Amino acid sequence: MSTTDTSSPTTMVSTRQTLAPQTKEKIEELRQTEAPAYRLAAVDPDFLLGDSTRGVRFQLEYMKVQEGLRAARIRSTIVVFGSARIREDAPGRHGRWYAEARTFGRIASERGGACNEDGGGRFNVIATGGGPGIMEAANRGARDAGAPTIGFNITLPHEQRPNVYTTPDLTFRFHYFAMRKMHLAMHAAALVAFPGGFGTFDELFEIITLRQTGKMPFCPIVLMDEAFWRRTVNFEALAEEGFIRAEDLGLFHFAEDAEACWAILDREGLNEPAP
């Protein structure tokens, strides 16, 4: 065997003995610097997505969207809710609801000041849950008017995709339903509820409750298609049972089309929500 053969047993032992302390030190250093504990907290996904930082994530969702709205100078919104399952080409009243939501999004944007920039910001910007159906229609109507329009999307087990009509810089996504609901409510100068399911009822009754309890001093509420709402909710029965006051029935109005809906909002007034 050649004396220069580096694979000889004698040479291998000598090399191991020479490099062992340095190698061991390097390995220990790597174990330290690559350990999760060494990561900066702000860039540690395991930490940021852990249970102890749930409150921080909740706060971040509030702050990120609030900064986005502030950058766009959004001062108030008109929230439009309704079924995500309604399609533009649906027959009968479903198709009509889509058409009326689109028309309302357009006329509210044209007449409500969403396109007017006077240095003080944008008012009465159409805001929806960002999904399909009635939400898509309202955002689409605002886009027809050339106005900005907001989508407050939510992460769901079966991923919701934002409709294509929301303004990219105003297309937000939430993990927490509670924070999404907070942003929908806190900027609202009005709520227009088209027929829908659990999500629509959830948003509607939250806003009604905030109005009823004085947590939201002023916010006109319009329910589109009185026959649908009378058939699905017996509001008068709630008053008869004493669960609500008779005057609480005046917290909302009914309308049959987009023009009538806008007329109600115009009559009631659209105030900027309190900060």
C-alpha positions as CSV (number, residue, x, y, z in Angstrom):
1,M,0.0,0.0,0.0
2,S,1.4,3.4,-0.9
3,T,2.5,5.7,2.0
4,T,0.4,8.5,0.4
5,D,-2.8,6.5,0.5
6,T,-5.1,8.8,2.7
7,S,-7.4,6.0,3.3
8,S,-4.9,4.0,5.4
9,P,-6.0,3.2,8.9
10,T,-3.1,5.2,10.4
11,T,-3.9,8.4,8.4
12,M,-7.7,8.2,9.1
13,V,-7.1,8.0,12.8
14,S,-4.7,10.9,12.7
15,T,-7.1,13.1,10.7
16,R,-10.0,12.3,13.0
17,Q,-7.9,13.2,16.1
18,T,-6.9,16.4,14.4
19,L,-10.4,17.6,13.3
20,A,-12.5,16.2,16.1
21,P,-12.5,19.2,18.5
22,Q,-13.2,21.7,15.7
23,T,-15.8,19.5,14.1
24,K,-17.5,18.9,17.4
25,E,-17.6,22.6,18.2
26,K,-19.1,23.4,14.7
27,I,-21.7,20.7,15.2
28,E,-22.7,22.1,18.6
29,E,-22.8,25.6,17.1
30,L,-25.1,24.5,14.3
31,R,-27.4,22.7,16.8
32,Q,-27.7,25.9,18.7
33,T,-28.3,28.3,15.8
34,E,-30.7,26.0,14.0
35,A,-32.8,25.2,17.0
36,P,-36.3,26.8,17.1
37,A,-35.4,28.6,20.4
38,Y,-32.7,30.6,18.5
39,R,-35.1,32.0,15.9
40,L,-36.1,35.6,16.2
41,A,-39.7,35.6,17.6
42,A,-41.0,37.8,14.7
43,V,-39.9,35.3,12.1
44,D,-40.6,32.0,14.0
45,P,-43.7,30.5,12.4
46,D,-44.0,27.8,15.0
47,F,-44.1,30.4,17.7
48,L,-46.3,32.9,15.9
49,L,-48.8,30.2,15.1
50,G,-48.8,28.7,18.6
51,D,-51.5,28.9,21.2
52,S,-49.7,31.5,23.4
53,T,-49.7,34.1,20.5
54,R,-53.4,33.7,19.6
55,G,-54.1,37.2,21.0
56,V,-51.2,38.7,19.0
57,R,-52.5,37.1,15.8
58,F,-55.9,38.5,16.6
59,Q,-54.4,42.0,17.0
60,L,-52.4,41.7,13.8
61,E,-55.5,40.9,11.8
62,Y,-57.1,44.1,13.2
63,M,-54.0,46.2,12.5
64,K,-53.2,45.0,9.0
65,V,-56.7,45.6,7.7
66,Q,-57.0,48.9,9.5
67,E,-53.7,50.1,7.9
68,G,-54.9,49.0,4.5
69,L,-58.2,50.9,4.9
70,R,-56.4,54.0,6.2
71,A,-53.9,53.9,3.3
72,A,-56.9,53.9,0.9
73,R,-58.5,56.7,3.0
74,I,-61.7,54.7,3.6
75,R,-63.8,56.6,6.0
76,S,-67.1,54.6,5.9
77,T,-68.6,51.7,4.1
78,I,-72.0,50.4,3.0
79,V,-72.1,46.7,3.9
80,V,-74.0,44.4,1.5
81,F,-74.7,40.8,2.5
82,G,-76.7,38.0,1.0
83,S,-76.4,34.4,-0.1
84,A,-73.2,33.2,-1.7
85,R,-75.2,30.6,-3.6
86,I,-77.0,32.9,-5.9
87,R,-75.9,33.1,-9.5
88,E,-76.3,35.8,-12.1
89,D,-78.0,33.4,-14.5
90,A,-80.3,31.9,-11.9
91,P,-84.0,31.8,-12.9
92,G,-86.7,33.7,-11.1
93,R,-86.1,35.8,-8.0
94,H,-82.6,34.5,-7.4
95,G,-81.4,36.1,-10.7
96,R,-83.4,39.2,-9.8
97,W,-81.7,39.5,-6.5
98,Y,-78.3,39.3,-8.1
99,A,-79.3,42.0,-10.6
100,E,-80.6,44.3,-7.9
101,A,-77.5,43.8,-5.8
102,R,-75.3,44.8,-8.7
103,T,-77.5,47.8,-9.5
104,F,-77.4,48.9,-5.8
105,G,-73.6,48.6,-5.7
106,R,-73.4,50.9,-8.8
107,I,-75.9,53.5,-7.7
108,A,-74.7,53.7,-4.1
109,S,-71.1,54.2,-5.4
110,E,-72.2,56.8,-7.9
111,R,-74.5,58.7,-5.5
112,G,-72.9,58.0,-2.1
113,G,-69.6,59.7,-2.6
114,A,-67.4,56.7,-3.0
115,C,-65.8,58.2,-6.1
116,N,-65.4,61.7,-4.7
117,E,-62.0,62.5,-3.2
118,D,-62.1,65.8,-1.4
119,G,-59.0,65.3,0.6
120,G,-60.9,63.9,3.5
121,G,-61.2,60.3,2.3
122,R,-63.7,58.0,0.7
123,F,-67.2,57.5,2.1
124,N,-69.8,54.8,1.6
125,V,-67.5,52.3,-0.1
126,I,-69.3,49.1,-0.9
127,A,-68.0,46.3,1.4
128,T,-68.9,42.7,1.3
129,G,-67.7,39.3,2.6
130,G,-65.7,39.1,-0.6
131,G,-67.3,35.8,-1.9
132,P,-69.6,34.9,-4.7
133,G,-73.3,35.4,-5.1
134,I,-74.8,38.6,-3.7
135,M,-71.4,39.7,-2.5
136,E,-70.0,39.4,-6.0
137,A,-72.9,41.3,-7.4
138,A,-72.5,44.3,-5.1
139,N,-68.8,44.5,-5.6
140,R,-69.4,44.2,-9.3
141,G,-71.8,47.1,-9.3
142,A,-69.3,49.2,-7.5
143,R,-66.7,48.3,-10.1
144,D,-69.2,49.2,-12.8
145,A,-69.2,52.7,-11.3
146,G,-65.4,52.9,-11.3
147,A,-65.4,53.0,-7.5
148,P,-63.1,51.1,-5.1
149,T,-64.8,48.2,-3.4
150,I,-63.9,46.0,-0.4
151,G,-63.9,42.3,0.2
152,F,-63.5,41.0,3.7
153,N,-62.8,37.4,2.9
154,I,-62.5,34.5,5.5
155,T,-60.4,31.4,5.5
156,L,-62.7,28.3,5.4
157,P,-62.1,24.5,5.4
158,H,-63.2,24.6,1.8
159,E,-61.2,27.6,0.7
160,Q,-63.2,30.7,-0.3
161,R,-61.8,32.5,-3.3
162,P,-62.4,36.2,-3.5
163,N,-64.6,37.3,-6.3
164,V,-62.8,39.1,-9.2
165,Y,-64.5,42.5,-8.6
166,T,-63.0,43.7,-5.3
167,T,-60.2,46.2,-5.5
168,P,-56.9,44.3,-5.1
169,D,-55.5,46.6,-2.3
170,L,-58.9,46.2,-0.5
171,T,-59.2,42.4,-0.9
172,F,-58.5,41.3,2.7
173,R,-58.5,37.8,4.3
174,F,-59.2,36.9,7.9
175,H,-58.7,33.8,9.9
176,Y,-60.9,34.9,12.8
177,F,-64.6,35.3,12.2
178,A,-64.8,37.7,15.1
179,M,-62.3,40.1,13.7
180,R,-63.9,40.0,10.3
181,K,-67.2,40.8,11.9
182,M,-65.7,43.6,13.8
183,H,-64.3,45.3,10.7
184,L,-67.6,44.8,8.8
185,A,-69.4,46.5,11.7
186,M,-67.1,49.2,12.8
187,H,-66.8,51.0,9.4
188,A,-70.5,50.6,8.4
189,A,-72.6,53.6,7.6
190,A,-75.4,51.3,6.5
191,L,-76.2,47.6,6.1
192,V,-78.2,46.2,3.1
193,A,-79.2,42.5,3.6
194,F,-80.4,40.5,0.7
195,P,-81.9,37.1,1.2
196,G,-79.4,34.5,2.4
197,G,-78.6,31.8,4.9
198,F,-76.8,31.5,8.2
199,G,-74.0,33.9,7.4
200,T,-76.4,36.6,6.2
201,F,-78.6,36.2,9.3
202,D,-75.5,36.3,11.5
203,E,-74.4,39.6,10.1
204,L,-77.9,41.1,10.1
205,F,-78.7,40.3,13.7
206,E,-75.3,41.4,14.9
207,I,-75.8,44.9,13.4
208,I,-79.4,45.0,14.6
209,T,-78.2,44.0,18.1
210,L,-75.5,46.7,18.1
211,R,-78.1,49.3,17.1
212,Q,-80.6,48.0,19.7
213,T,-78.1,48.2,22.5
214,G,-76.7,51.6,21.5
215,K,-73.2,50.2,20.7
216,M,-73.7,51.5,17.1
217,P,-75.4,54.9,17.5
218,F,-76.6,55.1,13.9
219,C,-76.7,52.7,11.0
220,P,-79.7,52.4,8.7
221,I,-80.6,48.8,7.9
222,V,-82.5,47.7,4.8
223,L,-83.8,44.2,4.2
224,M,-84.3,43.5,0.5
225,D,-87.5,41.6,-0.5
226,E,-89.9,41.9,2.3
227,A,-91.8,38.7,1.4
228,F,-88.7,36.7,2.0
229,W,-87.9,38.2,5.4
230,R,-91.5,38.0,6.6
231,R,-91.6,34.4,5.6
232,T,-88.4,33.4,7.3
233,V,-88.5,35.6,10.4
234,N,-91.6,36.5,12.4
235,F,-90.3,39.8,13.8
236,E,-93.7,40.7,15.3
237,A,-93.8,37.5,17.3
238,L,-90.6,38.5,19.0
239,A,-92.2,41.7,20.1
240,E,-95.5,40.0,21.1
241,E,-93.5,37.6,23.3
242,G,-91.7,40.6,24.9
243,F,-88.3,39.5,23.6
244,I,-87.8,42.8,21.9
245,R,-89.6,46.2,22.3
246,A,-92.2,47.2,19.7
247,E,-90.1,50.2,18.8
248,D,-87.2,47.8,17.9
249,L,-89.2,46.9,14.8
250,G,-88.3,50.4,13.6
251,L,-84.6,49.5,13.5
252,F,-84.8,48.2,10.0
253,H,-86.7,48.9,6.8
254,F,-87.8,46.9,3.8
255,A,-87.2,47.5,0.1
256,E,-88.0,45.7,-3.1
257,D,-85.4,47.0,-5.5
258,A,-82.1,48.9,-5.6
259,E,-83.7,52.3,-6.2
260,A,-86.1,52.0,-3.3
261,C,-83.2,50.8,-1.1
262,W,-81.1,53.8,-2.0
263,A,-84.0,56.1,-1.4
264,I,-84.3,54.8,2.2
265,L,-80.6,55.3,2.9
266,D,-80.7,58.8,1.4
267,R,-83.7,59.7,3.5
268,E,-82.3,58.2,6.7
269,G,-78.8,59.7,6.2
270,L,-75.4,58.1,6.0
271,N,-73.2,59.3,8.8
272,E,-69.5,58.5,9.2
273,P,-69.2,55.8,11.9
274,A,-67.7,57.0,15.2
275,P,-63.9,56.2,15.5
